[in-house]
Amino acid sequence: MIASVSGRVAAVSPDGAVVEVGGIGLAVQCTPGTIARLQVGESARLATTLVVREDSLTLYGFADDDERQLFELLQTANGVGPRLAQAVLAIHPPREVRRAVSTADVKALMQVPGIGKKGAERLILELRDRLGSTTTDTSLDVPAPAGLPSVTPVAPWRDQLTSALVGLGWSGKEAETAVGQLAPVADEQIAATGSVEVAVLLRRALQLLGRS
């Protein structure tokens, strides 16, 4: 198993990145929140897990080890494969996933594309005793996990956010509408810190789109 990769970010796309390790470019599938923290040309570390299929080898990358462990645990539930597990983490950070499962918040889990009411109820039933306490995860309190560079205004935040939403399956028009609604939030971030935290904006955008 490839537990992590560290190296220069050679490319970034809506659904992943290429990280150069020892002269080899490794394609890593990532959630938009993780992608938003990566910058081409900068060094980064990603916790990873390798999913082996008869016709493919897919490397999934995560902001930290806790996110990777949750990705693997989600797949122990019936009907949950790597793509759906990644979709869960694209919509909700680890602490929110644990909260939703431990409190039987079906509506929160149904915000994930591909999870209906029955699927959400099954996740809660099968994982409630295995996900751990919601108090053990502090991923929402840390703007950028160790080893990953924080997002800076080098690339326009609007472009990053729009690309991430389109990569998750929303139309360009839907993405642009959500981005426009979040402009005041981005302005507040810039006024407070001098930069835009795209991962935070992405979660807000997904919440807006989930309600529309």
N, C-alpha and C positions, 0 to 999 in steps of 0.2 A: 504494500500500500504506500502511496506517495502522500505523506502526512502534511507536507508544506512545501511551498516553493518561494524562493527569494531571488530577486534579480531586477534588472531594468525592465520597465514596462515599454514594450516595443510598439504596441498598438492597443487601441480601445475601441470597442463596438457596442451597440446597444445591448448585446447579450453576453459579452465576455471580454477577455483581454488576452494578449500574448505577452508572456513574461520570458525573457531570455535568461536561461540558466546554463552556465557552462558552454555557451556558444550555441545552444539549442533553444529555439522558440517554442514554448509550451502554450498551447491554446487552453484557456481556462474559462469555463462557463461560470458566470457570476450574477448575483442579483444586481438590480440597478443601484441600490444603496451602496454596494461595495464598489461598483464601477465608478460611481460618482466621486469616490475618494482617490482614484488612480489618475495619474498624469503621465502621458507619454514622455519618456526620457528620464523619469524619476525612478528611484528604487522603491520596491515595495515587497512586503511579505504577505502571503496568503496561506491560510490553513486550507488544506485540500483533501479531497477523497476521490479515489478513482473508481468509477463504475464500469464494470466489465460486462459486456454483452457479446453474444456470438459474432455479431458483425460490427462491433464498435468498442472503442475505449474512450470514455469521456471523463475528463478531469474537471471537477467542480471546485470552485474556490470561494473562500469565506473570509469575512473580516477578522474572525478570531476562532480559537479552538471550540469555544462554547457553541457558536453558530454551526460549526461543522458537526459537532456531536448531536445537536438538535436535528439537523438535516438527516443524519443517519437514523436517529430514533424515530422520526416521523415515518420513515419507510418501513418500520416494523408493523405499522397498521395496515390492515387489509385494504387493497385498492390504492395505496399510495406508492407511487414510483418516484424516481429522482426528479423528474420535471415538476410534478405536483408538490413535492417537498420544497423544491426551490421556489415555486410560486408562493407557498405559504410564507417563506422568509422574505420574499420580495414585498409582500403586503404588510407583514407584521414583524417587528424585531423579536428576538428570542423571549424577552420578558413578557411581551404582550401575548405571544403564543401560549406561554405557560399560564398566564392569567386567564386567557380565554378557555383553556382546557380545564383548569382547576375550578373555575366558577361556572362552567357549562354555558359559556357565552356563545350560543349557536350563531347568532347574527354576525358576530365578529369573524368567525371562521368562514361564514358564507360570503364574506367580502372577497375571498380568494377565488379567482376564476377556476372553475372546475370542481368546486365543492358546493354541493347542494345541502339541503337540510338534513337528509339522511346521512350523507357523508360526514357532515359536521358532528352529528350525534354519534356516529361510529367512532370518529377520532377521539371524542371526549370519553367514550366508554372504554376504548382500548388503551388510551395513553394517560388517563388521569393519574394512575398510580405510578407512572414511570417518568414523567417529565420533571419532577422535582418542584421545590418551592419557588414561588415568584420572587421571593426576596433574595435569592442567590444570584440573580442576574442583574448586572448594572449597565448593560449595553446601551440603554437609553440615556444614561447620564454621562456617557463619554462621547465627546464629539467626533473623535477619530481614534480607533483602536491602535494599540502599539504596533509599530511596523508599517502602518499605512499613512501616507501623507494626507494632511487636511486639504480640503478643496480650496483653491484660491481663485480669484477672478480672472486667471489667465484665459480660460475658455468661458465664453458667456454662459451664465447660469441658465438662461432661457433655452439655449440650444441643448445643453446637457439634459435638462429636465424633459424637454420635448422628445428628444431621442430616446430617453429611458422609458417614457410612457408609450411611445409608439412601439418600442421593442417588446413591451408587455402586452401589446395587442389592441390598444386604443387607437382610434383614428387620429389623423393629424389635426382635424378640427377640434375633437374632444380634448386632445393634449394642449392645443393652443388656448382653449377656453380655460382650462384648469390653471395653466401657467399665468394667464392674465389675472385670474382671481387671486393668485398667490404673490403678485407683484408687491403689494404693501408689506407682506411678511418678509420678503427678501430685502426691502428697503429698511425694515427694522433691524434685520441681521447686520446689514452693512453699517448702519448707524451705531450699532452696539459693539461690533467686533471688527469692522473693516472688511469683512468677507462674507460670502454666502455659503451656508451649509446645505448643499444640494440634497444630501440624504434625508435631512429633516423635511425639506420642501417636497421631496418625492412622497414621503409618507402622508403628508397633508394632501397632496394631489390625489393619491390613491383613495383616501377617505372621501374626498369630494366626488370623485368619479364613481365610487361605490354607492353613493347616495343618489346619484343622478339616474 
